[in-house]
Amino acid sequence: MTGTRRPKFATKQPDRFAADSGTPESDALARWWTDAVGYQVYLRSFADSDNDGVGDLGGVIAKLDYLARLGVDFVWITPFYPSPGDDWGYDVADYCDIDPLFGDLATLDRLLADAHDRGIRVITDLVPNHTSSAHRWFQAALGHAGPTDRAHYRDYYIWRDPAPGGGPPNNWVGYFGGPAWSLDSESGQYYLHLFLPSQPDLNWRNPAVAAEWDDILRFWLDRGVDGFRVDVAGGLVKDEQLRSNPQLRPVPPRASRWEQWECFEHLHDVFQPESQDVFRRWRTICDSYGAFLHGETYHLEPRGMDALLPADGMHGGYWFAPMHIGWEPAQIRSTLHAPSEHLAARLLWAMSSHDMPRAPTRFGGAAAHSGWGAARTLAFNVLAAFLPGTLVLYQGEELGLTDGEVASEDKLDPVGPADDVAAGRDGCRTPMPWSDGPHNGFSDAAPWLRAAERPNHETAAAQEAASDAAKRSWLGAYRELLEVLHQQRPRLEAAGTDVAWIDSGSGPIVSYRRGSLQVMANVSDSPSTAPVVDGAALLFDSAVAGPHPLAAADAPSDRAATAPSATGTPISDIDTSEVETAAPNGPNGGYTLLPASAAVWQTPERARSLVRTDS
């Protein structure tokens, strides 16, 4: 399938989606992201247009038709600002320009225009917790621009004298490991950095910092950007007294960054309530443009997420719990049930990112390359796609990609020991495989991150060719899934955020109803049968649409030839945008799902209840 075509809209959009009343709730367009699908572009590794080995904005432009055929509604692009690159762009030296490595402002303008022409919106990455130490603000704070600028910019950052006995002012540790403080020998004071020493934290208790950021947001919104993903959204404001965190246990020798971080109860360094004042301010700005403000809200408990996402704050936040689970029914339920009930449309559902191992790697384990990891990821994404909120795919997820193979001598990520690739994030950041041949079509030059080339069947070109030839591919399955999601959006909108969980609460089948749609997944390792409402029509089965490990590798994607629907009607003959009822169900009204597969059903509008799936 080619994906649903969305309407074009103007590149510059101040007030384009603003409601007459001044509140987004009174205008459906102001919530365009609800039940939408996003796509994360890790810019350095997506596509290289000038063959210097680094992905760039021109590469994104060249692949917009691919993204439109996939069916995504918006792309989130990782930082493209001028940067020394110590943390691959998350150390920003200028918030209102483009690093020449990625293009220039004119290139971004062209990207916005071309994306909008295809009905795709563009989200940029904000990095407000810290700057690069090369940023002119920090250089001025060090005194390198003279005493007047030093006096003005010193309080843009967090400085403290050493502890009474010497050493850092408190016991805070950095997210990448080690102390969160570095000494400026010239002044004798320490400055705070929750990440690398070259990423000094901004002082968000200084009103001048907030005023600077108002201008930064408007700079990009005026160019036509459609919203922002806020990096480290839980970390902006720090405890006013900079009190030490309670220590839960001693830090073990050679502890990993995760182990170091978890040795403390983080009461004072992150998740301070005053950060919400920043987001309320930004929400007002973004609402006037119809822009989507959402954050990297790294909290693994629904109630913690609820505190990070008040009704007048950011529109939404990423739910990271799915990135920390195994393929186990209880864990899967826990990451779906409570969050969807407590947070509803405020959630962004994501299985992978540039900071975590890819979902097929995590879910596949030793069998990741056999297709089981990709099948499980697709099944989970089916469950998430029809829940309230916003589904976000990470580049290559639609190809079923596992982490790339990076040799220890080629490790680039500053996180973890120099020779330990698994401790860092390089594996999930390897270049996108577009085609067979040198560097998998990413660039004519050696990529910035060296990795083993992927086999042809993992490339976008091979999977597009398979789909065109009516053969199964992960890409074809995701296209079909997103096509169904787009077609069913009016029904989802009508259903609102009400979700009825209709499984038994245990067992292999996870199932829910939202409006007239029933979504089910078999999260076990054996086939299982689930009841279906009488007269329902099957819209999507992941084991039929994609190259499920238990399906023949060369099986056609003609669903009637591989698996009849439970209604007895060939699925390919059903118009999913119009169907209300279908032929009677098969024997006993059940439908057998292969392990690690999911299905979506259109139930008759007259159906008021569904049989509980007690299997």
Buried (B, 14 or more C-beta within 10 A) or exposed (E): BEBBEBEEBEBBBBEBBBBEEEEBEEBEEBBBBBBBBBBBBBBBBBBBBBEBBBBBBBBBBBBBEBBBBBBBBBBBBBBBBBBBBBBBBBBBBBBEBBBEBBBBEEBBBBBBBBBBEBBBBBBBBBBBBBBBBBBBBBBBBBBEBEEEBBEBBBBBBBBBEBBEEEEBBBBBBBBBBBBBBBBBEEBEBBBBBBBBBBBBBBBBBBEEBBEBBEEBBBEBBEBBBBBBBBBBBBBBBBBEEBBBBEEEEEBEEEBBBEEBBBBBEBEBBBBBEEBBBBBEBBBEBBBBBBBBBBBBBBBEEBEBBBBBBBEEBBBBBBBBBBBEBEBEBEBBBBBBBBBBBBBBBBBBBBBBBBBBBBBBBBBBEEEBBEBBBBBBBBBBBBBBBBBBBBBBBBBBBBBBBBBBBBEEEEBBBBBBBEEEBEBBBBBBBBBBBBBBEEBBBBBEBEBBBBBEBBEBBBBBBBBBBBBEEEBBBBBBBBBBBBBBBBBBBEBBEEBEBEBEBBBBEEBBBBBBBBBBBBBBBBBBEEBBBBBBBBBBBBBBBBBBBBBBBEBEEEBEBEBBEBBBBBBEBBBEEBEBBEBEBBEEBBEEBBBBBBBBBBBBBBBBEEBEEBEEBEB
